[in-house]
Amino acid sequence: EYLVGGTDLKLLTFASNPEADIVITSGFKQIGGLDNPAMSSIEQVPLAPLPRLFESNWLSSCNALYRSTSFPPAFFADSAAYAEWTWWAFKLALAGKRLVAINQPTFRIHDTQGSLSKSAAYHDAYQSLFQRMLDLNPPMDVVRTIKVKMSADWHARSGRALSRGDWLNATACHLRSLMLPDGLRYLAFTRRLIPGWPPKG
């Protein structure tokens, strides 16, 4: 849901920042009829777009306006099936696109139970997304951040598999999580994979 005056604000921001490639804003996420801040501290994003992306995604379908001359159609030709806004935020940050961030709400996201972001396929897509990011050869500090995220994702996958009773898959995912940077923080999880170990209460 676009809030009144939001697009005008972005256009005015472009007019006063002719060097900008993209304008991003904050907004709301409505859960249970209550508005919660979405994309808070967004004004900090232009200072370090890539590191901030791995703290919280700052790009969505409704919070940005693009300068068309800065984004040829080919830029959006390799969309990701899931988490596509994270993928495009990564690409434009890596390409050095110039961002201007306005900490003013211009949209409202209505949370729904059947949204794609709550599906198993969505969660299972992150390993391929992270690999696509690595294939673009980002800076080494970003490479490490991505691999730490990969480790966390394998750990989450292991937990989901274990909750389904899929011991073999849970074990395989757990071993993958341990082999990546910071993976040893999940070492204690190993005991939950021992047959007969009490389930987590």
C-alpha positions in Angstrom: 0.0 0.0 0.0 1.5 3.3 -1.1 1.0 6.2 1.3 -0.2 9.6 0.1 2.6 11.8 -1.0 5.2 9.1 -1.0 6.0 9.1 -4.7 6.0 12.9 -4.7 8.6 12.8 -1.9 10.9 10.5 -3.9 10.6 12.7 -7.0 11.5 15.8 -5.0 14.4 14.0 -3.6 15.6 13.1 -7.0 15.2 16.7 -8.1 17.4 17.9 -5.2 20.0 15.1 -5.7 20.7 14.9 -9.4 23.6 12.5 -8.8 21.3 9.9 -7.2 20.5 6.6 -8.9 17.9 5.4 -6.4 15.8 6.8 -3.6 14.7 4.5 -0.8 12.4 5.2 2.1 11.1 3.7 5.4 7.6 2.5 5.9 5.3 0.3 8.0 4.5 -3.4 8.3 1.1 -4.1 9.6 0.7 -7.1 11.8 -2.5 -7.8 13.6 -3.9 -4.5 12.7 -0.9 -2.6 14.2 1.7 -0.6 12.3 5.3 -1.6 13.0 8.3 0.3 11.7 9.8 -1.4 8.6 13.3 -0.6 7.5 14.2 1.5 10.5 17.6 3.4 10.5 17.4 3.4 6.7 19.2 6.7 6.6 22.4 4.8 7.5 22.2 2.6 4.4 24.0 4.9 1.9 27.1 4.9 4.3 27.6 1.1 3.8 25.0 -0.5 1.6 26.5 -3.9 1.4 27.2 -4.5 5.1 23.7 -3.0 6.0 22.1 -5.4 3.6 23.2 -8.4 5.7 21.8 -6.8 8.8 18.4 -6.1 7.3 17.2 -5.9 3.7 16.6 -2.3 2.8 15.0 -2.8 -0.6 11.5 -3.8 -1.3 8.8 -3.7 -4.0 7.3 -0.5 -2.5 10.1 1.6 -0.9 12.2 2.7 -3.9 12.2 4.9 -6.9 14.8 4.3 -9.6 16.4 6.7 -12.1 15.6 4.9 -15.4 18.9 6.0 -17.1 20.8 4.3 -14.3 19.1 1.0 -14.5 18.8 -0.5 -18.0 16.3 -3.4 -18.4 19.1 -5.9 -18.5 19.9 -5.1 -14.8 16.6 -6.9 -13.9 16.9 -9.7 -16.4 18.5 -12.2 -13.9 15.8 -12.1 -11.2 15.9 -14.6 -8.3 12.8 -16.8 -7.9 12.8 -15.9 -4.2 14.2 -13.0 -2.1 14.6 -11.1 -5.4 14.7 -7.7 -3.6 17.7 -8.9 -1.6 19.4 -10.0 -4.8 18.8 -6.7 -6.6 19.9 -4.7 -3.5 23.1 -6.7 -3.5 23.7 -6.1 -7.2 23.1 -2.4 -7.1 25.2 -1.9 -4.0 28.0 -4.0 -5.5 27.8 -1.9 -8.7 28.3 1.3 -6.7 24.9 2.8 -7.4 24.3 6.0 -5.5 21.6 5.8 -2.9 19.7 8.5 -1.1 17.7 7.3 1.9 14.7 9.2 3.4 13.6 8.1 6.9 10.0 8.9 6.2 7.3 6.2 5.7 5.9 6.0 2.2 4.3 2.5 2.2 2.5 -0.1 4.4 3.1 -3.8 4.0 0.1 -5.9 5.1 1.4 -9.2 6.6 -0.6 -12.2 5.4 -0.4 -15.9 6.4 -0.1 -17.2 2.9 2.7 -14.9 1.7 5.5 -16.4 -0.3 8.1 -15.4 2.3 6.6 -17.8 4.7 6.8 -20.8 2.4 9.4 -23.7 2.7 10.5 -23.0 -0.9 11.4 -19.4 0.1 13.6 -20.5 3.0 15.2 -23.2 0.9 16.3 -20.8 -1.8 18.8 -18.9 0.3 21.8 -21.2 -0.3 21.5 -20.7 -4.1 21.1 -16.9 -3.6 24.2 -16.7 -1.4 26.2 -18.7 -4.0 25.0 -16.3 -6.7 26.3 -13.4 -4.6 29.7 -15.1 -4.2 29.9 -15.7 -7.9 30.0 -11.9 -8.4 33.3 -11.7 -6.5 32.4 -9.2 -3.8 35.0 -7.8 -1.4 36.6 -10.3 1.0 34.9 -8.9 4.1 31.5 -9.3 2.3 32.5 -12.9 1.2 33.1 -13.8 4.9 29.7 -12.2 5.9 28.0 -14.2 3.2 29.6 -17.5 4.3 28.6 -16.8 7.9 25.0 -16.3 6.7 25.3 -19.6 4.8 26.4 -21.3 8.0 23.4 -19.9 9.8 21.1 -21.0 7.0 22.4 -24.6 7.0 21.9 -24.6 10.8 18.3 -23.4 10.4 17.7 -26.1 7.7 19.1 -28.7 10.1 16.6 -27.6 12.7 13.7 -27.7 10.3 14.7 -31.2 9.0 15.0 -32.5 12.6 11.5 -31.2 13.5 10.2 -33.2 10.5 12.0 -36.3 11.8 14.4 -36.3 8.8 17.5 -37.3 10.7 19.8 -37.9 7.7 19.0 -34.5 6.2 19.3 -32.7 9.5 22.8 -34.3 10.1 24.0 -33.4 6.6 22.9 -29.8 7.0 24.4 -29.6 10.4 27.8 -30.8 9.1 27.7 -28.1 6.4 27.0 -25.4 8.9 30.1 -26.4 11.0 32.4 -26.2 8.0 31.7 -22.5 7.3 33.0 -19.4 9.1 31.6 -19.1 12.6 30.1 -22.6 12.2 31.5 -23.9 15.4 29.0 -21.9 17.4 26.5 -24.6 16.3 28.6 -27.4 17.6 26.4 -28.0 20.7 23.5 -28.7 18.4 25.3 -32.0 17.5 23.9 -33.6 20.7 20.3 -33.2 19.4 21.2 -35.4 16.5 22.2 -38.3 18.8 19.5 -41.0 18.7 17.5 -41.0 21.9 18.5 -37.5 22.9 15.5 -35.7 24.5 13.8 -33.3 22.1 14.1 -29.6 22.7 11.4 -28.5 25.1 
